[in-house]
Amino acid sequence: MGRIFEKRKHTMFARFDKMAKAFTKIGKEIAIAVKQAGADPAGNPRLRAAIQNAKSINMPKDRVEAAIKRASGKEEKDFEESTFEGYGPYGIAMLIECASDNNTRTVANIRMYFSRSNGALGTNGSVAFMFERKGVFTIDSTGRDLEELELDLIDHGLEEINKDEEGTYIYTDFADMGKMQKALEEKGIPIISTQKQRFPTTTVELNEAQQAEINALIEKFEDDDDVQAVYHNMK
């Protein structure tokens, strides 16, 4: 009975920890958006997207409002966005997107995670060419015909549209994200979340033990408060 309780407690704490990290990432995104274009979502597409993403992970409304208010004040830190490139074990290409108020600390930590895992931090452009940067919109397509929706959105940058039990996904080129967001809003199509993602053009297949090493490195990156997203080309 004691073992079951401890396992449940560990699972609960892990869930809370994951949620707290997700809230922290969204909070930074809100802060960056407000610093760039103001606290009014109506005139700030990036802030609207951040608020949508906050709702998608059930971030409380008062926390979202507090983050906007805090970002509007002079006491809020300025977060610098940066991307680091490198190779993990077995030649796995990795891209790490960060938002930090201390870039010196961030660089040191990213380099340390790579080196301690038999990887290496690379230079700008060393692996970026192996990834395609896309915008991914999760929408509520209830009551809409997907074929008609696809035809309606092609002129707004639609590259692909997919649907599963969790939602409908619209893919665009990164450069077309703003155009697509505007089109979805004007057409009254509910946006559940908006993500900037990088997809590898080729992948590397590893055995189970090697995959565990890469996943451990990914976890180290994701546990760092400065890291917003981690991409790799492991199959």
C-alpha positions as CSV (number, residue, x, y, z in Angstrom):
1,M,0.0,0.0,0.0
2,G,2.9,2.3,0.9
3,R,4.6,1.7,-2.5
4,I,1.3,2.5,-4.3
5,F,0.9,5.8,-2.4
6,E,4.5,6.8,-3.0
7,K,4.1,6.1,-6.8
8,R,0.9,8.1,-6.9
9,K,2.6,11.0,-5.0
10,H,5.5,10.9,-7.4
11,T,3.2,11.0,-10.4
12,M,1.2,13.9,-8.9
13,F,4.4,15.9,-8.2
14,A,5.7,15.2,-11.7
15,R,2.4,16.4,-13.2
16,F,2.5,19.6,-11.2
17,D,6.1,20.2,-12.1
18,K,5.4,19.8,-15.8
19,M,2.4,22.2,-15.5
20,A,4.5,24.8,-13.6
21,K,7.2,24.7,-16.3
22,A,4.6,25.1,-19.0
23,F,3.1,28.1,-17.2
24,T,6.6,29.6,-16.9
25,K,7.2,29.2,-20.7
26,I,3.9,30.8,-21.5
27,G,4.6,33.6,-19.0
28,K,7.9,34.4,-20.8
29,E,6.1,34.4,-24.2
30,I,3.5,36.8,-22.8
31,A,6.3,39.1,-21.4
32,I,8.1,39.1,-24.7
33,A,5.0,39.8,-26.7
34,V,4.0,42.7,-24.4
35,K,7.4,44.2,-24.5
36,Q,7.4,44.1,-28.3
37,A,3.9,45.4,-29.1
38,G,2.1,46.4,-26.0
39,A,-0.5,44.9,-23.6
40,D,-3.6,45.2,-25.8
41,P,-4.2,41.8,-27.4
42,A,-6.4,43.4,-30.1
43,G,-3.3,45.1,-31.6
44,N,-0.7,42.4,-30.7
45,P,-1.0,39.1,-32.7
46,R,1.8,37.5,-30.8
47,L,0.1,38.3,-27.5
48,R,-3.2,36.9,-28.8
49,A,-1.4,33.7,-29.7
50,A,0.2,33.5,-26.3
51,I,-3.1,33.9,-24.5
52,Q,-4.6,31.2,-26.7
53,N,-1.8,28.9,-25.8
54,A,-2.3,29.7,-22.1
55,K,-5.9,28.7,-22.4
56,S,-5.0,25.5,-24.2
57,I,-3.0,24.3,-21.2
58,N,-5.6,25.6,-18.7
59,M,-3.4,28.4,-17.3
60,P,-5.7,30.3,-14.9
61,K,-7.0,33.6,-16.3
62,D,-5.8,35.6,-13.3
63,R,-2.2,34.3,-13.9
64,V,-2.4,35.4,-17.6
65,E,-3.7,38.8,-16.6
66,A,-1.0,39.1,-13.9
67,A,1.7,38.2,-16.5
68,I,0.4,40.9,-18.9
69,K,0.3,43.5,-16.1
70,R,3.8,42.5,-14.8
71,A,5.2,42.7,-18.4
72,S,3.7,46.2,-18.8
73,G,5.7,47.5,-15.8
74,K,9.3,48.7,-15.7
75,E,10.3,46.1,-13.1
76,E,9.7,43.1,-15.5
77,K,12.9,41.6,-16.9
78,D,13.8,41.8,-20.6
79,F,14.1,38.3,-22.1
80,E,16.4,37.8,-25.0
81,E,15.4,35.1,-27.4
82,S,18.2,32.9,-28.8
83,T,18.7,29.6,-30.6
84,F,21.5,27.2,-30.0
85,E,22.6,24.4,-32.4
86,G,24.6,21.3,-31.7
87,Y,25.0,17.6,-31.9
88,G,24.0,15.1,-29.2
89,P,25.3,11.6,-29.0
90,Y,25.3,9.5,-32.2
91,G,25.3,12.6,-34.4
92,I,21.7,13.6,-33.5
93,A,21.2,17.2,-34.6
94,M,19.6,19.4,-31.9
95,L,18.1,22.9,-31.9
96,I,17.3,24.6,-28.6
97,E,15.2,27.8,-28.4
98,C,15.7,29.9,-25.3
99,A,14.4,33.1,-23.7
100,S,16.7,34.4,-21.0
101,D,17.5,37.5,-18.9
102,N,21.1,36.3,-18.7
103,N,22.5,35.0,-21.9
104,T,25.9,34.3,-20.4
105,R,24.3,31.9,-18.0
106,T,22.2,30.3,-20.8
107,V,25.2,29.7,-23.1
108,A,27.2,28.1,-20.2
109,N,24.4,25.8,-19.3
110,I,23.6,24.7,-22.9
111,R,27.3,24.0,-23.5
112,M,27.5,22.0,-20.2
113,Y,24.5,19.8,-21.1
114,F,26.0,19.0,-24.5
115,S,29.5,18.2,-23.2
116,R,28.3,16.1,-20.2
117,S,26.3,14.0,-22.6
118,N,29.1,13.4,-25.1
119,G,27.7,16.0,-27.5
120,A,28.9,19.4,-28.7
121,L,27.5,22.9,-29.0
122,G,27.8,24.0,-32.6
123,T,28.0,27.4,-34.4
124,N,25.0,29.2,-35.8
125,G,23.8,27.5,-39.0
126,S,25.5,24.2,-38.2
127,V,22.3,22.2,-38.0
128,A,19.5,24.7,-38.7
129,F,19.5,23.7,-42.4
130,M,18.4,20.2,-41.3
131,F,15.0,21.6,-40.1
132,E,12.0,23.3,-41.7
133,R,10.4,26.0,-39.6
134,K,6.6,25.8,-39.7
135,G,3.6,27.4,-38.0
136,V,1.1,25.0,-36.6
137,F,-2.4,26.1,-35.7
138,T,-4.7,23.8,-33.7
139,I,-8.3,24.9,-34.5
140,D,-11.8,23.9,-33.6
141,S,-13.3,22.8,-36.9
142,T,-16.6,21.6,-35.6
143,G,-19.3,21.8,-38.2
144,R,-16.9,22.6,-41.0
145,D,-16.1,20.5,-44.1
146,L,-12.3,20.0,-44.2
147,E,-12.1,20.0,-48.0
148,E,-13.9,23.3,-48.2
149,L,-11.8,24.7,-45.3
150,E,-8.6,23.6,-47.1
151,L,-9.6,25.4,-50.3
152,D,-10.6,28.5,-48.4
153,L,-7.2,28.7,-46.6
154,I,-4.8,27.9,-49.5
155,D,-4.5,31.5,-50.5
156,H,-3.6,32.4,-46.9
157,G,-0.5,30.1,-46.7
158,L,-2.0,26.7,-45.9
159,E,0.4,23.8,-46.7
160,E,-1.4,20.9,-45.0
161,I,-4.4,20.2,-42.9
162,N,-4.9,17.1,-40.7
163,K,-7.4,16.0,-38.1
164,D,-7.4,13.5,-35.2
165,E,-9.4,13.0,-32.0
166,E,-7.6,15.9,-30.3
167,G,-8.2,18.6,-32.9
168,T,-7.6,19.9,-36.4
169,Y,-4.1,21.0,-37.4
170,I,-3.2,23.6,-40.0
171,Y,0.4,23.8,-41.2
172,T,2.0,26.9,-42.8
173,D,5.4,28.1,-43.7
174,F,6.8,30.1,-40.8
175,A,6.7,33.3,-42.9
176,D,3.0,32.9,-43.4
177,M,2.0,32.5,-39.8
178,G,0.8,36.1,-39.4
179,K,-1.3,35.9,-42.6
180,M,-2.9,32.6,-41.5
181,Q,-3.7,33.9,-38.0
182,K,-5.4,36.9,-39.4
183,A,-7.4,34.8,-41.9
184,L,-8.6,32.4,-39.2
185,E,-9.6,35.2,-36.9
186,E,-11.4,37.1,-39.7
187,K,-13.3,33.9,-40.7
188,G,-14.3,33.3,-37.1
189,I,-12.5,29.9,-36.9
190,P,-11.6,29.3,-33.2
191,I,-7.9,29.0,-32.7
192,I,-7.0,26.6,-29.8
193,S,-3.3,27.1,-29.9
194,T,-0.5,28.5,-32.1
195,Q,2.9,26.9,-32.2
196,K,6.2,27.7,-34.0
197,Q,7.8,24.3,-34.7
198,R,10.8,22.9,-36.5
199,F,10.6,19.6,-38.4
200,P,13.7,17.6,-39.4
201,T,14.1,17.1,-43.1
202,T,15.8,13.7,-42.4
203,T,15.9,11.5,-39.3
204,V,18.4,9.2,-37.7
205,E,17.2,5.8,-36.3
206,L,18.7,4.7,-33.0
207,N,18.3,1.6,-30.9
208,E,16.4,1.7,-27.6
209,A,19.4,2.3,-25.4
210,Q,20.7,5.1,-27.6
211,Q,17.2,6.7,-27.7
212,A,17.2,6.7,-23.9
213,E,20.5,8.7,-23.9
214,I,19.0,11.3,-26.3
215,N,15.8,11.5,-24.3
216,A,17.9,12.1,-21.1
217,L,19.7,15.0,-22.8
218,I,16.4,16.4,-24.0
219,E,15.1,16.2,-20.5
220,K,18.1,18.1,-19.2
221,F,17.5,20.9,-21.7
222,E,13.7,21.1,-20.9
223,D,14.4,21.2,-17.2
224,D,16.3,24.5,-17.7
225,D,14.1,27.5,-17.0
226,D,15.8,29.4,-19.9
227,V,14.8,26.8,-22.5
228,Q,11.5,27.2,-24.4
229,A,11.7,24.4,-26.9
230,V,13.9,21.5,-28.0
231,Y,14.0,20.0,-31.5
232,H,16.0,17.0,-32.8
233,N,16.2,14.7,-35.8
234,M,16.0,11.4,-33.9
235,K,13.5,9.1,-35.5
